[in-house]
Amino acid sequence: MSADFYLYRLELTVNGQPVEVVVAARSHEQAFAIAEVEVEKSCLQLPQIEEMAIVEKKRIGRGSGFVVTGRL
């Protein structure tokens, strides 16, 4: 198993609303699981996650990052 971590930027549809989540994980499967947990922790009621998609993936290292805003 690889010890490398990656930054994943995911787009989710939660209760009909678009949500962006950035997580550090070793695999796609772990990224989806972490994103789901983080969304659940941020809601008062159990959210309905309708869709999840990985938008970007980068190896964590010096200079890694994402622009999260939709407009510049």
OpenMM code with the backbone's topology and positions (N, CA, C; nanometers):
from openmm import Vec3, app, unit

residues = "MET SER ALA ASP PHE TYR LEU TYR ARG LEU GLU LEU THR VAL ASN GLY GLN PRO VAL GLU VAL VAL VAL ALA ALA ARG SER HIS GLU GLN ALA PHE ALA ILE ALA GLU VAL GLU VAL GLU LYS SER CYS LEU GLN LEU PRO GLN ILE GLU GLU MET ALA ILE VAL GLU LYS LYS ARG ILE GLY ARG GLY SER GLY PHE VAL VAL THR GLY ARG LEU".split()
positions = [
    Vec3(0.0843, -0.1186, 0.0000),
    Vec3(0.0000, 0.0000, 0.0000),
    Vec3(0.0884, 0.1244, 0.0000),
    Vec3(0.0522, 0.2194, -0.0809),
    Vec3(0.1290, 0.3423, -0.0928),
    Vec3(0.1090, 0.4307, 0.0299),
    Vec3(0.2170, 0.4952, 0.0734),
    Vec3(0.2087, 0.5865, 0.1872),
    Vec3(0.1775, 0.7289, 0.1416),
    Vec3(0.1689, 0.7508, 0.0105),
    Vec3(0.1422, 0.8846, -0.0420),
    Vec3(-0.0006, 0.9278, -0.0130),
    Vec3(-0.0134, 1.0536, 0.0255),
    Vec3(-0.1453, 1.1135, 0.0426),
    Vec3(-0.1706, 1.2069, -0.0740),
    Vec3(-0.2973, 1.2219, -0.1067),
    Vec3(-0.3394, 1.3098, -0.2147),
    Vec3(-0.4458, 1.4053, -0.1634),
    Vec3(-0.4494, 1.5248, -0.2221),
    Vec3(-0.5598, 1.6171, -0.1998),
    Vec3(-0.6638, 1.5889, -0.3067),
    Vec3(-0.7854, 1.5658, -0.2634),
    Vec3(-0.8962, 1.5430, -0.3558),
    Vec3(-0.9941, 1.6587, -0.3421),
    Vec3(-1.0346, 1.7141, -0.4540),
    Vec3(-1.1433, 1.8127, -0.4542),
    Vec3(-1.2638, 1.7427, -0.5136),
    Vec3(-1.3698, 1.7341, -0.4348),
    Vec3(-1.4908, 1.6644, -0.4769),
    Vec3(-1.6067, 1.7623, -0.4878),
    Vec3(-1.6939, 1.7361, -0.5821),
    Vec3(-1.8193, 1.8099, -0.5932),
    Vec3(-1.9313, 1.7139, -0.5561),
    Vec3(-2.0154, 1.7581, -0.4630),
    Vec3(-2.1261, 1.6771, -0.4163),
    Vec3(-2.2565, 1.7517, -0.4387),
    Vec3(-2.3631, 1.6768, -0.4528),
    Vec3(-2.4968, 1.7338, -0.4487),
    Vec3(-2.5588, 1.6835, -0.3194),
    Vec3(-2.5860, 1.7772, -0.2286),
    Vec3(-2.6371, 1.7442, -0.0958),
    Vec3(-2.7694, 1.8172, -0.0763),
    Vec3(-2.8748, 1.7403, -0.0542),
    Vec3(-3.0090, 1.7983, -0.0385),
    Vec3(-3.0408, 1.8937, -0.1535),
    Vec3(-2.9979, 1.8565, -0.2742),
    Vec3(-3.0262, 1.9351, -0.3933),
    Vec3(-2.9342, 2.0538, -0.4159),
    Vec3(-2.8369, 2.0747, -0.3279),
    Vec3(-2.7466, 2.1896, -0.3375),
    Vec3(-2.6039, 2.1437, -0.3688),
    Vec3(-2.5320, 2.2193, -0.4532),
    Vec3(-2.3923, 2.1831, -0.4806),
    Vec3(-2.3025, 2.2167, -0.3613),
    Vec3(-2.2104, 2.1263, -0.3309),
    Vec3(-2.1164, 2.1441, -0.2200),
    Vec3(-1.9789, 2.0994, -0.2689),
    Vec3(-1.8751, 2.1764, -0.2359),
    Vec3(-1.7385, 2.1358, -0.2667),
    Vec3(-1.6697, 2.0948, -0.1382),
    Vec3(-1.5948, 1.9852, -0.1442),
    Vec3(-1.5232, 1.9337, -0.0279),
    Vec3(-1.3806, 1.9014, -0.0719),
    Vec3(-1.2832, 1.9380, 0.0108),
    Vec3(-1.1436, 1.9032, -0.0144),
    Vec3(-1.0979, 1.8142, 0.1004),
    Vec3(-1.0422, 1.6971, 0.0664),
    Vec3(-0.9964, 1.6024, 0.1679),
    Vec3(-0.8572, 1.5515, 0.1332),
    Vec3(-0.7864, 1.5036, 0.2347),
    Vec3(-0.6588, 1.4354, 0.2161),
    Vec3(-0.6843, 1.2867, 0.2360),
    Vec3(-0.6453, 1.2062, 0.1372),
    Vec3(-0.6706, 1.0623, 0.1442),
    Vec3(-0.5664, 0.9875, 0.0620),
    Vec3(-0.5596, 0.8566, 0.0843),
    Vec3(-0.4656, 0.7720, 0.0101),
    Vec3(-0.5268, 0.7108, -0.1149),
    Vec3(-0.6612, 0.7074, -0.1226),
    Vec3(-0.7271, 0.6434, -0.2370),
    Vec3(-0.8596, 0.7131, -0.2662),
    Vec3(-0.9137, 0.6843, -0.3846),
    Vec3(-1.0448, 0.7390, -0.4211),
    Vec3(-1.1510, 0.6948, -0.3204),
    Vec3(-1.1482, 0.5667, -0.2848),
    Vec3(-1.2480, 0.5132, -0.1924),
    Vec3(-1.2426, 0.5849, -0.0581),
    Vec3(-1.1213, 0.6065, -0.0087),
    Vec3(-1.1052, 0.6760, 0.1185),
    Vec3(-1.1510, 0.8215, 0.1059),
    Vec3(-1.1237, 0.8851, -0.0073),
    Vec3(-1.1659, 1.0240, -0.0287),
    Vec3(-1.3178, 1.0362, -0.0239),
    Vec3(-1.3888, 0.9441, -0.0895),
    Vec3(-1.5350, 0.9471, -0.0868),
    Vec3(-1.5873, 0.9275, 0.0554),
    Vec3(-1.5291, 0.8332, 0.1286),
    Vec3(-1.5737, 0.8052, 0.2653),
    Vec3(-1.5503, 0.9258, 0.3567),
    Vec3(-1.4331, 0.9874, 0.3460),
    Vec3(-1.4017, 1.1040, 0.4293),
    Vec3(-1.4944, 1.2204, 0.3950),
    Vec3(-1.5182, 1.2434, 0.2663),
    Vec3(-1.6069, 1.3528, 0.2244),
    Vec3(-1.7473, 1.3331, 0.2814),
    Vec3(-1.7964, 1.2108, 0.2764),
    Vec3(-1.9301, 1.1819, 0.3297),
    Vec3(-1.9365, 1.2118, 0.4793),
    Vec3(-1.8355, 1.1699, 0.5537),
    Vec3(-1.8314, 1.1944, 0.6982),
    Vec3(-1.8257, 1.3444, 0.7270),
    Vec3(-1.7429, 1.4178, 0.6527),
    Vec3(-1.7299, 1.5618, 0.6762),
    Vec3(-1.8604, 1.6354, 0.6482),
    Vec3(-1.9313, 1.5961, 0.5431),
    Vec3(-2.0605, 1.6591, 0.5130),
    Vec3(-2.1600, 1.6279, 0.6243),
    Vec3(-2.1632, 1.5037, 0.6694),
    Vec3(-2.2548, 1.4663, 0.7776),
    Vec3(-2.2251, 1.5447, 0.9047),
    Vec3(-2.0967, 1.5669, 0.9355),
    Vec3(-2.0596, 1.6418, 1.0557),
    Vec3(-2.0994, 1.7889, 1.0465),
    Vec3(-2.1119, 1.8415, 0.9256),
    Vec3(-2.1421, 1.9836, 0.9096),
    Vec3(-2.2922, 2.0131, 0.9052),
    Vec3(-2.3755, 1.9100, 0.9093),
    Vec3(-2.5211, 1.9275, 0.9008),
    Vec3(-2.5873, 1.8931, 1.0339),
    Vec3(-2.6969, 1.9624, 1.0637),
    Vec3(-2.7721, 1.9329, 1.1856),
    Vec3(-2.8519, 1.8039, 1.1716),
    Vec3(-2.9060, 1.7798, 1.0520),
    Vec3(-2.9794, 1.6569, 1.0243),
    Vec3(-2.8993, 1.5755, 0.9238),
    Vec3(-2.9210, 1.4443, 0.9226),
    Vec3(-2.8508, 1.3578, 0.8285),
    Vec3(-2.8819, 1.4029, 0.6859),
    Vec3(-2.7805, 1.4441, 0.6101),
    Vec3(-2.8047, 1.4971, 0.4758),
    Vec3(-2.8306, 1.3864, 0.3741),
    Vec3(-2.8980, 1.4234, 0.2676),
    Vec3(-2.9194, 1.3329, 0.1543),
    Vec3(-2.8125, 1.3653, 0.0502),
    Vec3(-2.7118, 1.2784, 0.0378),
    Vec3(-2.6068, 1.2980, -0.0621),
    Vec3(-2.6510, 1.2260, -0.1885),
    Vec3(-2.6800, 1.3044, -0.2927),
    Vec3(-2.7326, 1.2470, -0.4156),
    Vec3(-2.6229, 1.2092, -0.5147),
    Vec3(-2.5126, 1.2827, -0.5110),
    Vec3(-2.4077, 1.2607, -0.6111),
    Vec3(-2.2731, 1.3044, -0.5549),
    Vec3(-2.1665, 1.2314, -0.5922),
    Vec3(-2.0299, 1.2684, -0.5548),
    Vec3(-1.9398, 1.2443, -0.6745),
    Vec3(-1.8510, 1.3400, -0.7011),
    Vec3(-1.7573, 1.3242, -0.8120),
    Vec3(-1.6237, 1.3873, -0.7755),
    Vec3(-1.5153, 1.3187, -0.8102),
    Vec3(-1.3819, 1.3743, -0.7914),
    Vec3(-1.3546, 1.4685, -0.9079),
    Vec3(-1.3192, 1.5922, -0.8751),
    Vec3(-1.2927, 1.6931, -0.9765),
    Vec3(-1.1424, 1.7078, -0.9998),
    Vec3(-1.0644, 1.7024, -0.8915),
    Vec3(-0.9190, 1.7145, -0.9024),
    Vec3(-0.8526, 1.6243, -0.7999),
    Vec3(-0.7315, 1.5812, -0.8332),
    Vec3(-0.6504, 1.5001, -0.7426),
    Vec3(-0.5059, 1.5441, -0.7593),
    Vec3(-0.4398, 1.5764, -0.6468),
    Vec3(-0.2994, 1.6177, -0.6507),
    Vec3(-0.2239, 1.5509, -0.5370),
    Vec3(-0.1032, 1.5059, -0.5665),
    Vec3(-0.0178, 1.4516, -0.4603),
    Vec3(0.0153, 1.5643, -0.3641),
    Vec3(0.0057, 1.5358, -0.2346),
    Vec3(0.0365, 1.6369, -0.1343),
    Vec3(0.1870, 1.6581, -0.1306),
    Vec3(0.2243, 1.7821, -0.1387),
    Vec3(0.3649, 1.8197, -0.1336),
    Vec3(0.3748, 1.9705, -0.1308),
    Vec3(0.4931, 2.0192, -0.1259),
    Vec3(0.5140, 2.1633, -0.1242),
    Vec3(0.4527, 2.2250, -0.2496),
    Vec3(0.3699, 2.3244, -0.2296),
    Vec3(0.3094, 2.3943, -0.3420),
    Vec3(0.1788, 2.3349, -0.3914),
    Vec3(0.1229, 2.2343, -0.3233),
    Vec3(-0.0046, 2.1752, -0.3648),
    Vec3(-0.1204, 2.2568, -0.3100),
    Vec3(-0.2234, 2.2735, -0.3908),
    Vec3(-0.3412, 2.3451, -0.3435),
    Vec3(-0.4468, 2.3534, -0.4514),
    Vec3(-0.5618, 2.4067, -0.4147),
    Vec3(-0.6743, 2.4235, -0.5056),
    Vec3(-0.7323, 2.5627, -0.4886),
    Vec3(-0.7899, 2.6149, -0.5945),
    Vec3(-0.8735, 2.7341, -0.5865),
    Vec3(-1.0157, 2.6826, -0.5725),
    Vec3(-1.0834, 2.7185, -0.4641),
    Vec3(-1.2150, 2.6627, -0.4351),
    Vec3(-1.3277, 2.7529, -0.4842),
    Vec3(-1.3060, 2.8810, -0.4929),
    Vec3(-1.4116, 2.9721, -0.5352),
    Vec3(-1.4497, 2.9499, -0.6812),
    Vec3(-1.5747, 2.9763, -0.7134),
    Vec3(-1.6217, 2.9592, -0.8501),
    Vec3(-1.5941, 3.0787, -0.9384),
    Vec3(-1.5649, 3.1946, -0.8764),
    Vec3(-1.5416, 3.3165, -0.9541),
    Vec3(-1.4156, 3.3853, -0.9061),
    Vec3(-1.3426, 3.4417, -0.9982),
    Vec3(-1.2235, 3.5205, -0.9633),
    Vec3(-1.2433, 3.6632, -1.0073),
] * unit.nanometer
topology = app.Topology()
chain = topology.addChain("A")
for resn in residues:
    res = topology.addResidue(resn, chain)
    for name in ("N", "CA", "C"):
        topology.addAtom(name, app.Element.getBySymbol(name[0]), res)
